Amino acid sequence: MPAPESGWRHARRGNSLSEVYASIRVPKTDASFWRKLMAFWGPGLMVAVGYMDPGNWATDLAGGSRYGYTLLSVVLISNLFAMLLQHLAAKLGIVTGRDLAQACRDHYSRPVSLMLWVLCEVAIAACDLAEVIGSAIALNLLFGLPLAWGVVLTTLDVLVVLYFQNKGFRIIESLVAGLTVLIFGCFAYEIIVSRPDWVALAHGLVPQPQVVTNPGMLYVAIGILGATVMPHNLYLHSSIVQTRQIEQTEPGKRMAIKFATIDSTVALFLAFFVNAAILVTAAAAFHGKGHDNVADIADAHQLLTPVLGAGAASALFAIALLASGQNSTLTGTLAGQIVMEGFLDWKLPPWLRRLITRLVAVVPALIVTLIYGEKGTGKLLVLSQVILSMQLSFAVVPLVLFTSSRAKMGVFVNHPVVRVLAWTVSAVIISLNVFLLWQMATGR
């Protein structure tokens, strides 16, 4: 069946990421489960890297070192939120043929669309600040490269994305998958050598009241939420699922939604392991051992080997950080292109679009790095994630609104149970952010 058009007021056709749109063939609906899964596998991992970027490291390190395993429940809940929201983002892209940015431009007035675009660019800049600084710190830790030079080098990802995208989108997905496996392996080692308290770890998966009542804990918790459920990932996912050449029929779209959801859910379980591993490693290595205020990535790197007594701990930590930063800049660059094209309908050469979106992040990051140097970057990383969380509502509310509209989604409209869950998640995100703003304004 064709994408429902009646719900879009002034839609202008134009494919998201047109250079790779519908470029990957998928099997027929009667093919085997595993053949279909392998064909749809990939976008989920590209989305998941945004859930384990250097910004997550800063908030997870801060949470684990200061509060032990208590905030592990926040990591779990944030990932469950992410699984639901990414499912909705994939469904929007598959059913309507519009990414979230295009859908906002089609539905809202020009002033509202421009406001949402500005807010999204702020979120991407905050996210890229974390990715750029994280990569620069990793290069400094591994090779002694000055932070400013490391920031400049991260602009090369524009060339990397252009080169590999010309070779096919599957190449980018494979590169991201390889780096993700590397990160996973590094933190599997960190978990083993940190010897966590498994009983306390299990208890930490249960939400505790002090997460909300303790202002310092709430600040880090909202940072974890912002670092986990990232607004630009919703725009990214709604676009890259359209790289699959699916049958434009109801069964074809149902198959695509099913396997895109499996893909993203499994990938986000992997992201949960990485985030949880960072927090658990920090809790086991630093909390209650005289290092209760480690939010700086460089400090964590220096302390891991002497505290854990494992020679490879610090080196693998830095390698995983570099892989995480590079992974995130690749997907962040694509998200920036999607947002700019979707909201503004600009038609620029791919290299120029990506260069503009990268400079939006790299220039502020370079200025911050030159001013602060190695000191204070941990606080900046945590702050960037709180900013992300505050921008999240402006992506989540339109997404839930669009996917709950029968005029836009037709028979694929959200089930009433999904609708209630999605609006509940939105309400929780908005409430936490309002509460944080109130605390910051009143100084409580």
TORKOL-4160 file (C-alpha; in steps of 0.2 Angstrom, whole numbers, padded with zeros to 4 digits, m for minus):
444
<pt num="1" X="0000" Y="0000" Z="0000"/>
<pt num="2" X="0006" Y="0018" Z="m0003"/>
<pt num="3" X="0012" Y="0029" Z="0011"/>
<pt num="4" X="m0002" Y="0038" Z="0018"/>
<pt num="5" X="m0001" Y="0056" Z="0012"/>
<pt num="6" X="m0017" Y="0064" Z="0019"/>
<pt num="7" X="m0010" Y="0068" Z="0035"/>
<pt num="8" X="0004" Y="0079" Z="0028"/>
<pt num="9" X="m0001" Y="0097" Z="0024"/>
<pt num="10" X="0012" Y="0102" Z="0012"/>
<pt num="11" X="0024" Y="0088" Z="0009"/>
<pt num="12" X="0036" Y="0089" Z="m0005"/>
<pt num="13" X="0043" Y="0073" Z="m0011"/>
<pt num="14" X="0062" Y="0070" Z="m0009"/>
<pt num="15" X="0071" Y="0055" Z="m0003"/>
<pt num="16" X="0080" Y="0056" Z="0014"/>
<pt num="17" X="0099" Y="0053" Z="0010"/>
<pt num="18" X="0095" Y="0052" Z="m0008"/>
<pt num="19" X="0112" Y="0045" Z="m0013"/>
<pt num="20" X="0109" Y="0029" Z="m0004"/>
<pt num="21" X="0090" Y="0028" Z="m0003"/>
<pt num="22" X="0084" Y="0010" Z="m0007"/>
<pt num="23" X="0101" Y="0005" Z="m0012"/>
<pt num="24" X="0101" Y="m0011" Z="m0002"/>
<pt num="25" X="0091" Y="m0026" Z="m0009"/>
<pt num="26" X="0081" Y="m0036" Z="0004"/>
<pt num="27" X="0073" Y="m0054" Z="0001"/>
<pt num="28" X="0055" Y="m0057" Z="m0003"/>
<pt num="29" X="0042" Y="m0058" Z="0012"/>
<pt num="30" X="0042" Y="m0077" Z="0010"/>
<pt num="31" X="0061" Y="m0079" Z="0012"/>
<pt num="32" X="0069" Y="m0087" Z="0028"/>
<pt num="33" X="0069" Y="m0078" Z="0045"/>
<pt num="34" X="0089" Y="m0077" Z="0045"/>
<pt num="35" X="0090" Y="m0071" Z="0027"/>
<pt num="36" X="0078" Y="m0057" Z="0031"/>
<pt num="37" X="0087" Y="m0053" Z="0047"/>
<pt num="38" X="0104" Y="m0052" Z="0039"/>
<pt num="39" X="0097" Y="m0040" Z="0025"/>
<pt num="40" X="0090" Y="m0028" Z="0038"/>
<pt num="41" X="0104" Y="m0029" Z="0050"/>
<pt num="42" X="0115" Y="m0014" Z="0051"/>
<pt num="43" X="0105" Y="0002" Z="0055"/>
<pt num="44" X="0102" Y="m0003" Z="0073"/>
<pt num="45" X="0121" Y="m0004" Z="0076"/>
<pt num="46" X="0123" Y="0013" Z="0068"/>
<pt num="47" X="0110" Y="0020" Z="0080"/>
<pt num="48" X="0117" Y="0011" Z="0095"/>
<pt num="49" X="0134" Y="0019" Z="0093"/>
<pt num="50" X="0126" Y="0035" Z="0098"/>
<pt num="51" X="0121" Y="0027" Z="0115"/>
<pt num="52" X="0139" Y="0022" Z="0119"/>
<pt num="53" X="0148" Y="0038" Z="0113"/>
<pt num="54" X="0161" Y="0048" Z="0124"/>
<pt num="55" X="0147" Y="0058" Z="0132"/>
<pt num="56" X="0140" Y="0042" Z="0140"/>
<pt num="57" X="0158" Y="0038" Z="0146"/>
<pt num="58" X="0158" Y="0055" Z="0156"/>
<pt num="59" X="0141" Y="0053" Z="0164"/>
<pt num="60" X="0144" Y="0034" Z="0167"/>
<pt num="61" X="0161" Y="0037" Z="0175"/>
<pt num="62" X="0153" Y="0051" Z="0186"/>
<pt num="63" X="0139" Y="0040" Z="0191"/>
<pt num="64" X="0149" Y="0025" Z="0195"/>
<pt num="65" X="0163" Y="0034" Z="0205"/>
<pt num="66" X="0151" Y="0045" Z="0215"/>
<pt num="67" X="0136" Y="0034" Z="0218"/>
<pt num="68" X="0143" Y="0016" Z="0216"/>
<pt num="69" X="0130" Y="0005" Z="0207"/>
<pt num="70" X="0114" Y="0015" Z="0211"/>
<pt num="71" X="0113" Y="0023" Z="0194"/>
<pt num="72" X="0114" Y="0007" Z="0185"/>
<pt num="73" X="0094" Y="0007" Z="0185"/>
<pt num="74" X="0095" Y="0024" Z="0176"/>
<pt num="75" X="0106" Y="0016" Z="0162"/>
<pt num="76" X="0093" Y="0001" Z="0161"/>
<pt num="77" X="0078" Y="0012" Z="0161"/>
<pt num="78" X="0086" Y="0024" Z="0148"/>
<pt num="79" X="0089" Y="0009" Z="0136"/>
<pt num="80" X="0071" Y="0003" Z="0138"/>
<pt num="81" X="0065" Y="0021" Z="0133"/>
<pt num="82" X="0077" Y="0020" Z="0119"/>
<pt num="83" X="0071" Y="0004" Z="0112"/>
<pt num="84" X="0053" Y="0010" Z="0111"/>
<pt num="85" X="0058" Y="0027" Z="0103"/>
<pt num="86" X="0069" Y="0019" Z="0090"/>
<pt num="87" X="0056" Y="0007" Z="0086"/>
<pt num="88" X="0044" Y="0022" Z="0083"/>
<pt num="89" X="0057" Y="0031" Z="0073"/>
<pt num="90" X="0060" Y="0016" Z="0061"/>
<pt num="91" X="0042" Y="0014" Z="0059"/>
<pt num="92" X="0039" Y="0032" Z="0054"/>
<pt num="93" X="0053" Y="0031" Z="0041"/>
<pt num="94" X="0047" Y="0014" Z="0034"/>
<pt num="95" X="0028" Y="0018" Z="0033"/>
<pt num="96" X="0028" Y="0036" Z="0027"/>
<pt num="97" X="0045" Y="0037" Z="0017"/>
<pt num="98" X="0049" Y="0053" Z="0027"/>
<pt num="99" X="0063" Y="0055" Z="0040"/>
<pt num="100" X="0058" Y="0064" Z="0056"/>
<pt num="101" X="0065" Y="0081" Z="0050"/>
<pt num="102" X="0056" Y="0080" Z="0034"/>
<pt num="103" X="0040" Y="0075" Z="0044"/>
<pt num="104" X="0042" Y="0090" Z="0055"/>
<pt num="105" X="0044" Y="0102" Z="0040"/>
<pt num="106" X="0029" Y="0094" Z="0031"/>
<pt num="107" X="0018" Y="0096" Z="0047"/>
<pt num="108" X="0022" Y="0112" Z="0056"/>
<pt num="109" X="0023" Y="0130" Z="0050"/>
<pt num="110" X="0039" Y="0137" Z="0044"/>
<pt num="111" X="0043" Y="0146" Z="0060"/>
<pt num="112" X="0040" Y="0131" Z="0071"/>
<pt num="113" X="0050" Y="0120" Z="0059"/>
<pt num="114" X="0065" Y="0133" Z="0060"/>
<pt num="115" X="0064" Y="0133" Z="0079"/>
<pt num="116" X="0064" Y="0114" Z="0080"/>
<pt num="117" X="0079" Y="0114" Z="0067"/>
<pt num="118" X="0089" Y="0126" Z="0079"/>
<pt num="119" X="0085" Y="0116" Z="0094"/>
<pt num="120" X="0091" Y="0100" Z="0085"/>
<pt num="121" X="0107" Y="0108" Z="0079"/>
<pt num="122" X="0110" Y="0113" Z="0097"/>
<pt num="123" X="0108" Y="0095" Z="0102"/>
<pt num="124" X="0120" Y="0089" Z="0088"/>
<pt num="125" X="0133" Y="0102" Z="0093"/>
<pt num="126" X="0132" Y="0096" Z="0111"/>
<pt num="127" X="0133" Y="0078" Z="0105"/>
<pt num="128" X="0148" Y="0082" Z="0094"/>
<pt num="129" X="0156" Y="0091" Z="0108"/>
<pt num="130" X="0157" Y="0075" Z="0118"/>
<pt num="131" X="0162" Y="0065" Z="0103"/>
<pt num="132" X="0176" Y="0077" Z="0097"/>
<pt num="133" X="0183" Y="0080" Z="0114"/>
<pt num="134" X="0182" Y="0061" Z="0118"/>
<pt num="135" X="0192" Y="0057" Z="0102"/>
<pt num="136" X="0205" Y="0070" Z="0105"/>
<pt num="137" X="0207" Y="0064" Z="0123"/>
<pt num="138" X="0210" Y="0046" Z="0117"/>
<pt num="139" X="0223" Y="0052" Z="0104"/>
<pt num="140" X="0231" Y="0061" Z="0118"/>
<pt num="141" X="0231" Y="0046" Z="0129"/>
<pt num="142" X="0237" Y="0034" Z="0116"/>
<pt num="143" X="0250" Y="0045" Z="0106"/>
<pt num="144" X="0253" Y="0061" Z="0116"/>
<pt num="145" X="0244" Y="0071" Z="0103"/>
<pt num="146" X="0239" Y="0089" Z="0109"/>
<pt num="147" X="0220" Y="0090" Z="0112"/>
<pt num="148" X="0218" Y="0104" Z="0099"/>
<pt num="149" X="0227" Y="0094" Z="0086"/>
<pt num="150" X="0216" Y="0079" Z="0090"/>
<pt num="151" X="0200" Y="0090" Z="0088"/>
<pt num="152" X="0206" Y="0096" Z="0071"/>
<pt num="153" X="0209" Y="0078" Z="0065"/>
<pt num="154" X="0191" Y="0073" Z="0069"/>
<pt num="155" X="0186" Y="0083" Z="0054"/>
<pt num="156" X="0193" Y="0070" Z="0043"/>
<pt num="157" X="0178" Y="0059" Z="0046"/>
<pt num="158" X="0169" Y="0070" Z="0033"/>
<pt num="159" X="0181" Y="0062" Z="0020"/>
<pt num="160" X="0179" Y="0045" Z="0027"/>
<pt num="161" X="0160" Y="0045" Z="0026"/>
<pt num="162" X="0161" Y="0052" Z="0008"/>
<pt num="163" X="0173" Y="0039" Z="0003"/>
<pt num="164" X="0164" Y="0024" Z="0010"/>
<pt num="165" X="0147" Y="0030" Z="0006"/>
<pt num="166" X="0152" Y="0030" Z="m0012"/>
<pt num="167" X="0157" Y="0012" Z="m0010"/>
<pt num="168" X="0140" Y="0008" Z="m0003"/>
<pt num="169" X="0131" Y="0010" Z="0013"/>
<pt num="170" X="0134" Y="m0008" Z="0018"/>
<pt num="171" X="0153" Y="m0003" Z="0019"/>
<pt num="172" X="0149" Y="0011" Z="0032"/>
<pt num="173" X="0138" Y="m0002" Z="0042"/>
<pt num="174" X="0152" Y="m0015" Z="0042"/>
<pt num="175" X="0165" Y="m0002" Z="0048"/>
<pt num="176" X="0153" Y="0004" Z="0062"/>
<pt num="177" X="0150" Y="m0015" Z="0067"/>
<pt num="178" X="0169" Y="m0018" Z="0068"/>
<pt num="179" X="0172" Y="m0003" Z="0079"/>
<pt num="180" X="0157" Y="m0008" Z="0090"/>
<pt num="181" X="0164" Y="m0026" Z="0092"/>
<pt num="182" X="0181" Y="m0018" Z="0097"/>
<pt num="183" X="0172" Y="m0008" Z="0111"/>
<pt num="184" X="0163" Y="m0023" Z="0117"/>
<pt num="185" X="0178" Y="m0033" Z="0119"/>
<pt num="186" X="0188" Y="m0020" Z="0128"/>
<pt num="187" X="0174" Y="m0018" Z="0141"/>
<pt num="188" X="0172" Y="m0036" Z="0143"/>
<pt num="189" X="0190" Y="m0036" Z="0149"/>
<pt num="190" X="0187" Y="m0021" Z="0160"/>
<pt num="191" X="0172" Y="m0030" Z="0169"/>
<pt num="192" X="0182" Y="m0046" Z="0172"/>
<pt num="193" X="0198" Y="m0037" Z="0179"/>
<pt num="194" X="0187" Y="m0024" Z="0190"/>
<pt num="195" X="0179" Y="m0039" Z="0200"/>
<pt num="196" X="0163" Y="m0030" Z="0204"/>
<pt num="197" X="0152" Y="m0034" Z="0218"/>
<pt num="198" X="0138" Y="m0044" Z="0209"/>
<pt num="199" X="0125" Y="m0043" Z="0223"/>
<pt num="200" X="0127" Y="m0024" Z="0224"/>
<pt num="201" X="0127" Y="m0023" Z="0205"/>
<pt num="202" X="0110" Y="m0033" Z="0204"/>
<pt num="203" X="0103" Y="m0021" Z="0218"/>
<pt num="204" X="0108" Y="m0007" Z="0207"/>
<pt num="205" X="0097" Y="m0012" Z="0193"/>
<pt num="206" X="0082" Y="m0008" Z="0205"/>
<pt num="207" X="0077" Y="0010" Z="0205"/>
<pt num="208" X="0080" Y="0019" Z="0221"/>
<pt num="209" X="0071" Y="0035" Z="0228"/>
<pt num="210" X="0087" Y="0044" Z="0231"/>
<pt num="211" X="0089" Y="0045" Z="0212"/>
<pt num="212" X="0076" Y="0059" Z="0212"/>
<pt num="213" X="0078" Y="0066" Z="0229"/>
<pt num="214" X="0097" Y="0068" Z="0229"/>
<pt num="215" X="0100" Y="0084" Z="0218"/>
<pt num="216" X="0118" Y="0079" Z="0213"/>
<pt num="217" X="0112" Y="0061" Z="0209"/>
<pt num="218" X="0097" Y="0068" Z="0199"/>
<pt num="219" X="0109" Y="0079" Z="0189"/>
<pt num="220" X="0120" Y="0064" Z="0184"/>
<pt num="221" X="0105" Y="0053" Z="0181"/>
<pt num="222" X="0097" Y="0066" Z="0168"/>
<pt num="223" X="0115" Y="0067" Z="0160"/>
<pt num="224" X="0114" Y="0048" Z="0158"/>
<pt num="225" X="0096" Y="0049" Z="0151"/>
<pt num="226" X="0102" Y="0063" Z="0139"/>
<pt num="227" X="0118" Y="0053" Z="0134"/>
<pt num="228" X="0108" Y="0037" Z="0131"/>
<pt num="229" X="0092" Y="0043" Z="0122"/>
<pt num="230" X="0099" Y="0055" Z="0110"/>
<pt num="231" X="0088" Y="0066" Z="0099"/>
<pt num="232" X="0098" Y="0066" Z="0084"/>
<pt num="233" X="0097" Y="0046" Z="0084"/>
<pt num="234" X="0078" Y="0048" Z="0081"/>
<pt num="235" X="0081" Y="0058" Z="0065"/>
<pt num="236" X="0095" Y="0046" Z="0060"/>
<pt num="237" X="0086" Y="0030" Z="0062"/>
<pt num="238" X="0070" Y="0036" Z="0053"/>
<pt num="239" X="0082" Y="0040" Z="0038"/>
<pt num="240" X="0094" Y="0025" Z="0037"/>
<pt num="241" X="0080" Y="0012" Z="0038"/>
<pt num="242" X="0075" Y="0019" Z="0021"/>
<pt num="243" X="0091" Y="0012" Z="0013"/>
<pt num="244" X="0083" Y="m0005" Z="0011"/>
<pt num="245" X="0073" Y="m0008" Z="m0005"/>
<pt num="246" X="0057" Y="m0015" Z="0003"/>
<pt num="247" X="0041" Y="m0019" Z="m0006"/>
<pt num="248" X="0029" Y="m0004" Z="m0004"/>
<pt num="249" X="0015" Y="m0015" Z="0001"/>
<pt num="250" X="0007" Y="m0018" Z="0018"/>
<pt num="251" X="0016" Y="m0035" Z="0020"/>
<pt num="252" X="0032" Y="m0028" Z="0014"/>
<pt num="253" X="0031" Y="m0013" Z="0027"/>
<pt num="254" X="0026" Y="m0025" Z="0041"/>
<pt num="255" X="0041" Y="m0036" Z="0037"/>
<pt num="256" X="0053" Y="m0021" Z="0037"/>
<pt num="257" X="0046" Y="m0014" Z="0053"/>
<pt num="258" X="0048" Y="m0031" Z="0062"/>
<pt num="259" X="0066" Y="m0034" Z="0057"/>
<pt num="260" X="0071" Y="m0015" Z="0059"/>
<pt num="261" X="0064" Y="m0017" Z="0077"/>
<pt num="262" X="0074" Y="m0033" Z="0080"/>
<pt num="263" X="0089" Y="m0025" Z="0073"/>
<pt num="264" X="0089" Y="m0009" Z="0084"/>
<pt num="265" X="0083" Y="m0019" Z="0100"/>
<pt num="266" X="0097" Y="m0031" Z="0099"/>
<pt num="267" X="0110" Y="m0017" Z="0095"/>
<pt num="268" X="0103" Y="m0007" Z="0110"/>
<pt num="269" X="0106" Y="m0022" Z="0122"/>
<pt num="270" X="0124" Y="m0021" Z="0116"/>
<pt num="271" X="0124" Y="m0003" Z="0120"/>
<pt num="272" X="0117" Y="m0006" Z="0137"/>
<pt num="273" X="0131" Y="m0018" Z="0141"/>
<pt num="274" X="0144" Y="m0005" Z="0136"/>
<pt num="275" X="0136" Y="0009" Z="0146"/>
<pt num="276" X="0133" Y="m0003" Z="0161"/>
<pt num="277" X="0151" Y="m0009" Z="0160"/>
<pt num="278" X="0158" Y="0009" Z="0161"/>
<pt num="279" X="0148" Y="0013" Z="0176"/>
<pt num="280" X="0151" Y="m0004" Z="0184"/>
<pt num="281" X="0170" Y="m0003" Z="0181"/>
<pt num="282" X="0170" Y="0015" Z="0189"/>
<pt num="283" X="0160" Y="0009" Z="0204"/>
<pt num="284" X="0171" Y="m0006" Z="0207"/>
<pt num="285" X="0188" Y="0003" Z="0204"/>
<pt num="286" X="0184" Y="0020" Z="0211"/>
<pt num="287" X="0169" Y="0021" Z="0223"/>
<pt num="288" X="0173" Y="0020" Z="0241"/>
<pt num="289" X="0192" Y="0019" Z="0237"/>
<pt num="290" X="0197" Y="0037" Z="0238"/>
<pt num="291" X="0192" Y="0041" Z="0220"/>
<pt num="292" X="0174" Y="0046" Z="0222"/>
<pt num="293" X="0174" Y="0061" Z="0210"/>
<pt num="294" X="0181" Y="0054" Z="0194"/>
<pt num="295" X="0171" Y="0061" Z="0179"/>
<pt num="296" X="0187" Y="0066" Z="0169"/>
<pt num="297" X="0191" Y="0053" Z="0156"/>
<pt num="298" X="0210" Y="0056" Z="0157"/>
<pt num="299" X="0209" Y="0054" Z="0176"/>
<pt num="300" X="0200" Y="0037" Z="0174"/>
<pt num="301" X="0213" Y="0031" Z="0161"/>
<pt num="302" X="0228" Y="0036" Z="0173"/>
<pt num="303" X="0220" Y="0027" Z="0188"/>
<pt num="304" X="0213" Y="0011" Z="0180"/>
<pt num="305" X="0229" Y="0001" Z="0179"/>
<pt num="306" X="0236" Y="0006" Z="0197"/>
<pt num="307" X="0219" Y="0003" Z="0205"/>
<pt num="308" X="0215" Y="m0013" Z="0196"/>
<pt num="309" X="0232" Y="m0020" Z="0195"/>
<pt num="310" X="0229" Y="m0025" Z="0177"/>
<pt num="311" X="0242" Y="m0018" Z="0164"/>
<pt num="312" X="0231" Y="m0018" Z="0149"/>
<pt num="313" X="0216" Y="m0009" Z="0158"/>
<pt num="314" X="0221" Y="0009" Z="0154"/>
<pt num="315" X="0227" Y="0005" Z="0136"/>
<pt num="316" X="0211" Y="m0004" Z="0132"/>
<pt num="317" X="0201" Y="0009" Z="0140"/>
<pt num="318" X="0209" Y="0022" Z="0128"/>
<pt num="319" X="0207" Y="0011" Z="0113"/>
<pt num="320" X="0189" Y="0009" Z="0116"/>
<pt num="321" X="0187" Y="0027" Z="0119"/>
<pt num="322" X="0195" Y="0031" Z="0102"/>
<pt num="323" X="0184" Y="0018" Z="0093"/>
<pt num="324" X="0169" Y="0025" Z="0102"/>
<pt num="325" X="0173" Y="0043" Z="0097"/>
<pt num="326" X="0176" Y="0038" Z="0078"/>
<pt num="327" X="0160" Y="0028" Z="0077"/>
<pt num="328" X="0150" Y="0042" Z="0084"/>
<pt num="329" X="0157" Y="0055" Z="0073"/>
<pt num="330" X="0153" Y="0045" Z="0058"/>
<pt num="331" X="0135" Y="0043" Z="0063"/>
<pt num="332" X="0134" Y="0060" Z="0069"/>
<pt num="333" X="0139" Y="0067" Z="0053"/>
<pt num="334" X="0126" Y="0058" Z="0044"/>
<pt num="335" X="0113" Y="0064" Z="0057"/>
<pt num="336" X="0118" Y="0082" Z="0054"/>
<pt num="337" X="0116" Y="0080" Z="0035"/>
<pt num="338" X="0098" Y="0072" Z="0038"/>
<pt num="339" X="0093" Y="0086" Z="0049"/>
<pt num="340" X="0099" Y="0100" Z="0038"/>
<pt num="341" X="0091" Y="0093" Z="0022"/>
<pt num="342" X="0075" Y="0088" Z="0031"/>
<pt num="343" X="0071" Y="0104" Z="0040"/>
<pt num="344" X="0078" Y="0116" Z="0027"/>
<pt num="345" X="0076" Y="0106" Z="0011"/>
<pt num="346" X="0094" Y="0112" Z="0006"/>
<pt num="347" X="0101" Y="0105" Z="m0010"/>
<pt num="348" X="0120" Y="0106" Z="m0008"/>
<pt num="349" X="0134" Y="0094" Z="m0013"/>
<pt num="350" X="0136" Y="0080" Z="0000"/>
<pt num="351" X="0154" Y="0085" Z="0004"/>
<pt num="352" X="0148" Y="0103" Z="0008"/>
<pt num="353" X="0133" Y="0098" Z="0018"/>
<pt num="354" X="0144" Y="0087" Z="0029"/>
<pt num="355" X="0158" Y="0100" Z="0030"/>
<pt num="356" X="0145" Y="0113" Z="0037"/>
<pt num="357" X="0137" Y="0101" Z="0049"/>
<pt num="358" X="0155" Y="0096" Z="0056"/>
<pt num="359" X="0161" Y="0114" Z="0058"/>
<pt num="360" X="0145" Y="0118" Z="0068"/>
<pt num="361" X="0152" Y="0105" Z="0081"/>
<pt num="362" X="0171" Y="0106" Z="0078"/>
<pt num="363" X="0173" Y="0125" Z="0080"/>
<pt num="364" X="0165" Y="0126" Z="0097"/>
<pt num="365" X="0174" Y="0111" Z="0103"/>
<pt num="366" X="0191" Y="0118" Z="0097"/>
<pt num="367" X="0188" Y="0134" Z="0106"/>
<pt num="368" X="0183" Y="0125" Z="0122"/>
<pt num="369" X="0198" Y="0114" Z="0121"/>
<pt num="370" X="0210" Y="0128" Z="0118"/>
<pt num="371" X="0202" Y="0137" Z="0133"/>
<pt num="372" X="0200" Y="0123" Z="0146"/>
<pt num="373" X="0214" Y="0111" Z="0140"/>
<pt num="374" X="0213" Y="0094" Z="0149"/>
<pt num="375" X="0206" Y="0102" Z="0164"/>
<pt num="376" X="0187" Y="0103" Z="0165"/>
<pt num="377" X="0183" Y="0093" Z="0150"/>
<pt num="378" X="0174" Y="0080" Z="0161"/>
<pt num="379" X="0162" Y="0093" Z="0168"/>
<pt num="380" X="0159" Y="0099" Z="0150"/>
<pt num="381" X="0155" Y="0082" Z="0144"/>
<pt num="382" X="0142" Y="0079" Z="0158"/>
<pt num="383" X="0135" Y="0096" Z="0154"/>
<pt num="384" X="0134" Y="0092" Z="0135"/>
<pt num="385" X="0123" Y="0077" Z="0140"/>
<pt num="386" X="0111" Y="0087" Z="0151"/>
<pt num="387" X="0109" Y="0099" Z="0136"/>
<pt num="388" X="0105" Y="0084" Z="0125"/>
<pt num="389" X="0092" Y="0078" Z="0138"/>
<pt num="390" X="0084" Y="0095" Z="0138"/>
<pt num="391" X="0082" Y="0095" Z="0119"/>
<pt num="392" X="0076" Y="0077" Z="0119"/>
<pt num="393" X="0057" Y="0082" Z="0122"/>
<pt num="394" X="0057" Y="0092" Z="0105"/>
<pt num="395" X="0061" Y="0077" Z="0095"/>
<pt num="396" X="0051" Y="0064" Z="0105"/>
<pt num="397" X="0034" Y="0073" Z="0106"/>
<pt num="398" X="0033" Y="0076" Z="0087"/>
<pt num="399" X="0038" Y="0057" Z="0084"/>
<pt num="400" X="0025" Y="0051" Z="0096"/>
<pt num="401" X="0012" Y="0063" Z="0089"/>
<pt num="402" X="0016" Y="0058" Z="0071"/>
<pt num="403" X="0016" Y="0039" Z="0074"/>
<pt num="404" X="0000" Y="0040" Z="0084"/>
<pt num="405" X="m0009" Y="0049" Z="0070"/>
<pt num="406" X="m0020" Y="0037" Z="0059"/>
<pt num="407" X="m0020" Y="0051" Z="0045"/>
<pt num="408" X="m0001" Y="0049" Z="0044"/>
<pt num="409" X="0002" Y="0031" Z="0048"/>
<pt num="410" X="m0014" Y="0022" Z="0041"/>
<pt num="411" X="m0015" Y="0004" Z="0047"/>
<pt num="412" X="0002" Y="0006" Z="0055"/>
<pt num="413" X="m0004" Y="0019" Z="0068"/>
<pt num="414" X="0002" Y="0015" Z="0086"/>
<pt num="415" X="m0007" Y="0002" Z="0096"/>
<pt num="416" X="m0016" Y="0010" Z="0111"/>
<pt num="417" X="m0004" Y="0002" Z="0123"/>
<pt num="418" X="0011" Y="0008" Z="0113"/>
<pt num="419" X="0003" Y="0025" Z="0112"/>
<pt num="420" X="0001" Y="0025" Z="0131"/>
<pt num="421" X="0019" Y="0019" Z="0134"/>
<pt num="422" X="0026" Y="0032" Z="0122"/>
<pt num="423" X="0017" Y="0047" Z="0130"/>
<pt num="424" X="0022" Y="0041" Z="0147"/>
<pt num="425" X="0040" Y="0040" Z="0142"/>
<pt num="426" X="0038" Y="0058" Z="0135"/>
<pt num="427" X="0030" Y="0064" Z="0151"/>
<pt num="428" X="0044" Y="0056" Z="0161"/>
<pt num="429" X="0057" Y="0065" Z="0150"/>
<pt num="430" X="0049" Y="0082" Z="0151"/>
<pt num="431" X="0045" Y="0080" Z="0170"/>
<pt num="432" X="0063" Y="0076" Z="0174"/>
<pt num="433" X="0070" Y="0091" Z="0164"/>
<pt num="434" X="0057" Y="0103" Z="0172"/>
<pt num="435" X="0062" Y="0097" Z="0189"/>
<pt num="436" X="0081" Y="0099" Z="0185"/>
<pt num="437" X="0078" Y="0117" Z="0178"/>
<pt num="438" X="0068" Y="0121" Z="0194"/>
<pt num="439" X="0082" Y="0114" Z="0205"/>
<pt num="440" X="0095" Y="0124" Z="0195"/>
<pt num="441" X="0085" Y="0140" Z="0196"/>
<pt num="442" X="0081" Y="0139" Z="0215"/>
<pt num="443" X="0098" Y="0132" Z="0219"/>
<pt num="444" X="0091" Y="0117" Z="0229"/>
